[in-house]
Amino acid sequence: MLGGRPRRETPFSKWPIWGHEEEEAAIRVVRSGSWWRYGGLDVSGFEEEFAAYHGAKHGIATTSGTVALRLALWTAGLKAGDEVILPPYTFLATATSVIEQNAKPVFVDVSPDTYNLDPELIEAAITPRTRAIVPVHFAGRAADLDPILQIAERHGLTVIEDSAHGHGGAWNGRGLGSIGAMGCFSFQASKNITAGEGGIVLTNDEALADQCRALHTYGRRVGGTNYEQDQMASNYRMTAFQGAILRCQLARLAEQTELREANAARLTARLSQIPGIAPQRRGDEETRKAFHLFLFRLDEQVWGVRRKRFVEALGAEGIPVTAGYQTPLHRQAFFTLPEFGPYTAAFDQDPTLDYRQVNCPVAEHACTSEGCWMHHAVLLGTEADVDAIADSFEKVWENRLALA
Ligand SMILES: Cc1ncc(COP(=O)(O)O)c(C=O)c1O
């Protein structure tokens, strides 16, 4: 940035990674002429394999992760005016899926060392209308599930894991997404396995699985006849193309997860030596960590440099760091507008929830100053790639006075 040579001059691993398996799968589906989920076994096969990989009995594949979340909330029986507890440091779909279900997002702040829902703050947010908690396994770091499940049980709440970043992760040996009542994954282009778009709901409960499956295809009862719909729903089905590609991607997941974990451990060890850099804390219960992002905190005070400048400097060294979310969900414009479009008629008339009054200082600080990410693809290279990242951080640290 100040005129020298970048530390890293070659790009990191591309994403997505594919091979002849994905190419052959796509061609096979084209030639089969069976392009929807019911024409062949690609979608049902993927559902079974992905569910089994995470230790869940059932999987219902969907068009996206957003739809998976909405379907799970719907399956849980959420109604207008019900409240759902979730963190404000997450992708907006975690909250908009709640609004689409005519329910109210209730934001509870995150823990500073994980950016995941802080279990200590949950009970104070529970009211007689609370129905569900949606912990997010942010960046692939498992939410603190033990206390969350205990609180949910005490208050009769449904836990729906937002596992959009959690592919292949495990909590005390159990697959993420299979631990709460339901777990929702995304297969959007950036995710750790992808078909461009896609999602899935996992559950171990047969009745929830049947209801979710019915809702994802017009409300058609499992075992019912084609033109009998006894509940209002819509079409959220995955195509055979997505299913076929995702089966190939799933076959790569174990090896890629292992590589990301090894590289992330090396990177964490190096970056933890640098003042003012704090990688997301790994929990003892995380027996396998997904690493959708390599998340770390920057202490601008220690560095004497603003995050924007820090990100620019690493970019100039060839290291793709981003500042991530700049606005926590409760500060997004659509939460502070007087009405919410076609949704939440009851919501608009409810004076008890004014998002301008919501205060989540940890998430706010994460967005305005502290949070930084690198995409998981940077962890899919060699040890030399990891060292280039760490060397670049050190170089920028040593030259920080020139950046201020
Ligand atoms: C935490 C989180 N939840 C939900 C979603 C929604 O997934 P999709 O983009 O597949 O709709 C995303 C994805 O981008 C996400 O990051």
The ligand as an ORCA input file, in Angstrom:
! r2SCAN-3c Opt
* xyz 0 1
  C     -26.130    -17.350      9.075
  C     -26.941    -17.489      7.816
  N     -28.230    -17.873      7.907
  C     -28.994    -18.029      6.816
  C     -28.500    -17.807      5.553
  C     -29.411    -17.911      4.375
  O     -29.025    -18.865      3.437
  P     -29.334    -18.682      1.868
  O     -28.405    -17.633      1.345
  O     -29.083    -20.032      1.313
  O     -30.757    -18.294      1.741
  C     -27.167    -17.431      5.408
  C     -26.574    -17.229      4.095
  O     -26.143    -16.716      3.354
  C     -26.361    -17.248      6.565
  O     -25.080    -16.837      6.458
*
